[in-house]
Amino acid sequence: MGFDEIIKAVRVQLKMTQEQLARGLNISFSTLNRWENGRTIPSKLAKMRLVEYCIQSDIDEAIILYLREL
């Protein structure tokens, strides 16, 4: 599973739009859109922030494990 698929799975599980998730992560919509469309990948800091957000949001543990491995 690639990062683009993981970020989409997180968003779908939370029933959020890209804009809503971007706001929750305190990043721009265009950044999230590029991640989800596989055009760019996040920095280590951004990945850690996403893991923390997923833990706080009760995301499926399997998704969190995938994120930590990337």
N, CA and C of each residue as an Amber inpcrd file, in Angstrom:
protein
   210
   0.8660000  -1.1760000   0.0000000   0.0000000   0.0000000   0.0000000
   0.9080000   1.2330000   0.0000000   0.7060000   2.1140000  -0.9470000
   1.4930000   3.3370000  -1.0380000   0.9110000   4.4450000  -0.1770000
   1.6940000   5.4920000  -0.0160000   1.2340000   6.6060000   0.8130000
  -0.0540000   7.2030000   0.2690000  -0.1630000   7.3030000  -1.0610000
  -1.3750000   7.8780000  -1.6570000  -2.6130000   7.0840000  -1.2610000
  -2.4940000   5.7630000  -1.2320000  -3.6290000   4.9180000  -0.8470000
  -3.9320000   5.0390000   0.6490000  -2.8840000   5.1630000   1.4330000
  -3.0680000   5.2860000   2.8790000  -3.7820000   6.5840000   3.2280000
  -3.3360000   7.6890000   2.6360000  -3.9500000   8.9800000   2.9600000
  -5.4200000   8.9870000   2.5470000  -5.7220000   8.3350000   1.4270000
  -7.1230000   8.2570000   1.0040000  -7.9270000   7.3750000   1.9600000
  -7.3360000   6.2680000   2.4170000  -8.0220000   5.3850000   3.3610000
  -8.3190000   6.1170000   4.6720000  -7.3670000   6.9220000   5.1280000
  -7.5760000   7.7190000   6.3430000  -8.7560000   8.6600000   6.1310000
  -8.7360000   9.3510000   5.0100000  -9.7820000  10.3340000   4.7280000
 -11.1550000   9.6750000   4.6080000 -11.2000000   8.5410000   3.9370000
 -12.4750000   7.8270000   3.7730000 -12.9860000   7.3180000   5.1110000
 -12.0840000   6.7590000   5.9200000 -12.4930000   6.2460000   7.2270000
 -13.0400000   7.3630000   8.1070000 -12.4650000   8.5500000   7.9860000
 -12.9430000   9.6880000   8.7780000 -14.1340000  10.3950000   8.1350000
 -14.4900000   9.9600000   6.9310000 -15.6080000  10.5660000   6.1830000
 -15.3840000  12.0690000   6.0090000 -14.1830000  12.4130000   5.5390000
 -13.8060000  13.8100000   5.3490000 -13.4710000  14.0710000   3.8910000
 -13.6190000  15.3170000   3.5080000 -13.1360000  15.7460000   2.1940000
 -11.6370000  16.0150000   2.3220000 -10.9810000  16.1870000   1.1890000
  -9.5650000  16.5460000   1.2250000  -9.3760000  17.8700000   1.9620000
 -10.2610000  18.7940000   1.7200000 -10.1580000  20.1040000   2.3660000
 -10.2780000  19.9850000   3.8920000 -11.2150000  19.1800000   4.3560000
 -11.4020000  19.0160000   5.7980000 -10.1830000  18.3670000   6.4490000
  -9.6550000  17.3240000   5.8090000  -8.4800000  16.6570000   6.3690000
  -7.2750000  17.5890000   6.3390000  -7.1200000  18.3350000   5.2730000
  -6.0100000  19.2900000   5.1870000  -6.0850000  20.2890000   6.3440000
  -7.2780000  20.7960000   6.6220000  -7.4470000  21.7210000   7.7380000
  -7.0730000  21.0580000   9.0620000  -7.5060000  19.8110000   9.2350000
  -7.2040000  19.0780000  10.4610000  -5.7070000  18.8500000  10.6620000
  -4.9830000  18.7010000   9.5570000  -3.5400000  18.4880000   9.6250000
  -2.7610000  19.7990000   9.5750000  -3.4830000  20.8880000   9.3890000
  -2.8750000  22.2180000   9.2960000  -1.9160000  22.3250000   8.1020000
  -2.3780000  21.7820000   6.9610000  -1.6360000  21.8850000   5.7090000
  -2.5870000  22.4180000   4.6480000  -2.0490000  22.7900000   3.5010000
  -2.9060000  23.3090000   2.4420000  -3.6360000  22.1700000   1.7300000
  -4.7650000  22.5140000   1.1440000  -5.5270000  21.5510000   0.3500000
  -4.6590000  21.0150000  -0.7750000  -3.9040000  21.8890000  -1.4360000
  -3.0950000  21.4550000  -2.5870000  -2.0240000  20.4480000  -2.1620000
  -1.4630000  20.6150000  -0.9680000  -0.4740000  19.6570000  -0.4680000
  -1.1150000  18.2970000  -0.2750000  -2.2600000  18.2580000   0.3830000
  -2.9500000  16.9910000   0.6050000  -3.3520000  16.3600000  -0.7230000
  -3.8230000  17.1730000  -1.6380000  -4.2210000  16.6770000  -2.9540000
  -3.0370000  16.0420000  -3.6780000  -1.8700000  16.6660000  -3.6120000
  -0.6720000  16.1100000  -4.2560000  -0.2670000  14.7940000  -3.5990000
  -0.3880000  14.7050000  -2.2750000  -0.0780000  13.4490000  -1.5900000
  -1.0250000  12.3470000  -2.0530000  -2.3120000  12.6700000  -2.0530000
  -3.3180000  11.6470000  -2.3670000  -3.2690000  11.2200000  -3.8290000
  -2.8060000  12.0950000  -4.6870000  -2.7010000  11.7480000  -6.1110000
  -1.3270000  11.2140000  -6.4790000  -0.4650000  11.0130000  -5.4800000
   0.8290000  10.3950000  -5.7050000   1.8570000  11.2860000  -6.3810000
   1.6140000  12.5860000  -6.4230000   2.5640000  13.4970000  -7.0700000
   3.7320000  13.8650000  -6.1620000   3.4960000  13.8780000  -4.8560000
   4.5660000  14.1440000  -3.8960000   4.3620000  13.2540000  -2.6800000
   5.3960000  13.1610000  -1.8610000   5.2790000  12.4390000  -0.6030000
   5.6390000  13.4090000   0.5150000   5.0850000  13.2060000   1.6780000
   5.3440000  14.1340000   2.7840000   6.7250000  13.9410000   3.4010000
   7.1660000  14.9580000   4.0840000   8.4160000  14.8800000   4.8470000
   8.2030000  13.9590000   6.0500000   9.2970000  13.6140000   6.7170000
   9.1800000  12.7810000   7.9250000   8.3410000  13.4810000   8.9840000
   8.5320000  14.7860000   9.1240000   7.7640000  15.5470000  10.1060000
   6.2710000  15.4990000   9.7910000   5.9220000  15.6660000   8.5250000
   4.5100000  15.6190000   8.1260000   3.9280000  14.2310000   8.3620000
   4.7100000  13.1930000   8.0980000   4.2420000  11.8200000   8.3440000
   3.9840000  11.6050000   9.8390000   4.9120000  12.1050000  10.6770000
   4.7250000  11.9600000  12.1260000   3.4760000  12.7040000  12.5820000
   3.2340000  13.8720000  12.0220000   2.0380000  14.6440000  12.3610000
   0.7860000  13.8690000  11.9440000   0.8400000  13.2300000  10.7760000
  -0.2980000  12.4410000  10.3040000  -0.5370000  11.2410000  11.2140000
   0.5230000  10.5760000  11.6460000   0.3750000   9.4320000  12.5650000
  -0.2900000   9.8930000  13.8530000   0.1680000  11.0010000  14.4100000
  -0.4340000  11.5260000  15.6360000  -1.9120000  11.8600000  15.4360000
  -2.2280000  12.4630000  14.3020000  -3.6160000  12.8120000  13.9910000
  -4.4690000  11.5430000  13.9010000  -3.9240000  10.5090000  13.2680000
  -4.6610000   9.2490000  13.1290000  -4.9000000   8.5830000  14.4810000
  -3.9060000   8.6310000  15.3480000  -4.0600000   8.0490000  16.6820000
  -5.1600000   8.7860000  17.4450000  -5.1460000  10.1070000  17.3870000
  -6.1620000  10.9080000  18.0780000  -7.5560000  10.7030000  17.4870000
  -7.6070000  10.3540000  16.2020000  -8.8960000  10.2060000  15.5190000
  -9.4110000   8.7750000  15.5140000  -8.7240000   7.8800000  16.2180000
  -9.1240000   6.4670000  16.2950000  -9.1710000   5.7710000  14.9370000
  -8.1610000   6.0270000  14.1290000  -8.0460000   5.3550000  12.8360000
  -7.6280000   3.9120000  13.0720000  -8.0220000   3.0300000  12.1790000
  -7.6780000   1.6150000  12.2340000  -6.1700000   1.4420000  12.4630000
  -5.8100000   0.6180000  13.4100000  -4.4000000   0.4030000  13.7710000
  -3.5590000  -0.0720000  12.5880000  -4.1410000  -0.8410000  11.6790000
  -3.3980000  -1.3280000  10.5100000  -2.9130000  -0.1630000   9.6470000
  -3.7410000   0.8530000   9.5070000  -3.3620000   2.0310000   8.7190000
  -2.2230000   2.7640000   9.4120000  -2.2940000   2.8790000  10.7150000
  -1.2310000   3.5530000  11.4670000   0.0850000   2.7920000  11.3230000
   0.0230000   1.4740000  11.3420000   1.2370000   0.6750000  11.1630000
   1.8350000   0.8890000   9.7740000   1.0030000   0.9400000   8.7440000
   1.4990000   1.2280000   7.3980000   2.1980000   2.5870000   7.3590000
   1.5940000   3.5750000   7.9790000   2.1830000   4.9110000   7.9990000
   3.5450000   4.9190000   8.6820000   3.6450000   4.2170000   9.7690000
   4.9100000   4.1850000  10.5050000   6.0130000   3.4950000   9.7110000
   5.6450000   2.5560000   8.8410000   6.6330000   1.8270000   8.0490000
   7.1350000   2.6300000   6.8620000   6.3880000   3.6310000   6.4420000
   6.7960000   4.4130000   5.2700000   7.9160000   5.3680000   5.5760000
